[in-house]
Amino acid sequence: MRIIIIGGVAAGTKAAAKAHRVDPNNEIILYQDEAEVSYSACGLPYVISGVIDDERKVVIRQPEDFAKEGIQVFIRHRVTHIDTARRQLTVKNLITHVDAVVDYDRLILATGACPIVPNVEGITLEGVLTLRNISDLTRFKTVLTTFLPKQAVIIGAGYIGLELAEAFHELAIKITIVEKAARILPKFDAEMAQLVHDHLLENQVKLVLGDGLAKLHGENGKVTAIETESGKMIPADLVVIAIGVKPNVELAKAAGIELGSTGAIAVDSRMETRIPGVFVAGDCCETVNRVTGMPIWMPLGDIANLQGRVAGENVAGGNAHFPGVFGTAIFKTFNLTVAITGLSEQAAQESGFEPVSIVMKGSDRARYYPGRQEFTLKLIADRRDGRLLGAQVIGCGTVDKMVDIAATALLGKLTCADLENADLAYSPPFSPVLSPVIVAAGILNGKLTR
């Protein structure tokens, strides 16, 4: 059986490896239009800052590594058409510009997502960049080494924008963030997002909120300033567009593959479309929010790998299922770690729950133990049954541990009463005698039972 995979960053390469392990006798071919496969896009901001000293370290595997397992990887090859009736693909070699028609038995689409780039004047000026792939990283290096920028403007205050703010700070570049929304981090509740807002200001990041990009100004083909919708002029010799991404669904749509309500490709729990034998994984497809049961699009690297593993098993004849996501995410900006899982209080209200919440300070060690660090923890539960709905954690120390405990509690559909009595590890170097999650769950359970 010939299995063809379109796209080879996270989901596609994971699917290829899994399909080979399930049945090594299948012919597996992967087409990737970029020059690199199997790299960690999440590591790119840290290459820019210099924390990662060699960009090759974010490349996980090369085509020759896959070849050792009998998986054929063709870089700089773009699939331009899918004929699902004939089970054929049209593939363009981007080096020779020659087209070929290739038959397949089963197919996986892992076409990913691409940055949203606004159609404004000056968007093609030198020094205006996005950050999504290795090619973008190369452009970043050229701008940083050739033009030695002193003032950067980041359009968008999401995860990538805030990670890049830290990276530019490490390079002694002054930073302004322009965000069209009234506040940063809209997936977080306002009082939690405010903690990050204040931290950015403390690190000399200028914030322009409630104002979007209108125009880019330049001289001699190079960007010199941005103009906002309100008419504000902000000097810049480097501009990063970080307003989000959109799923690459054009190829699927043209082939008659159904899209879901989120605009990404619709799949079932086996990662299969309504066309038998056509599977999808990664940033181009939607999934299910496991708290609400509703479709959600969550373009994150770990989810892409999980979906790729399921699609790869099933395309080779298995019967694995991907149950959906809780929306767990984490990132770092300056000295803060910022994490979320499940629903925010606002999202819970909009989804028909009756949320009750608690916000409290916690620490990652016993109060008397050296090196103790603090964070702010918010837990949200449903008033009707006490079930945990979500958590947000912002601060220093073991923020990841706190959010992972909460994500696991969501997985088990635990109530605050359950979590209040959780048997979590304690020793002064690692935790207070009662974990902050246990303390917060107890306080929240008290509010629910009063």
Disulfide bonds with the S-S distance in Angstrom:
none
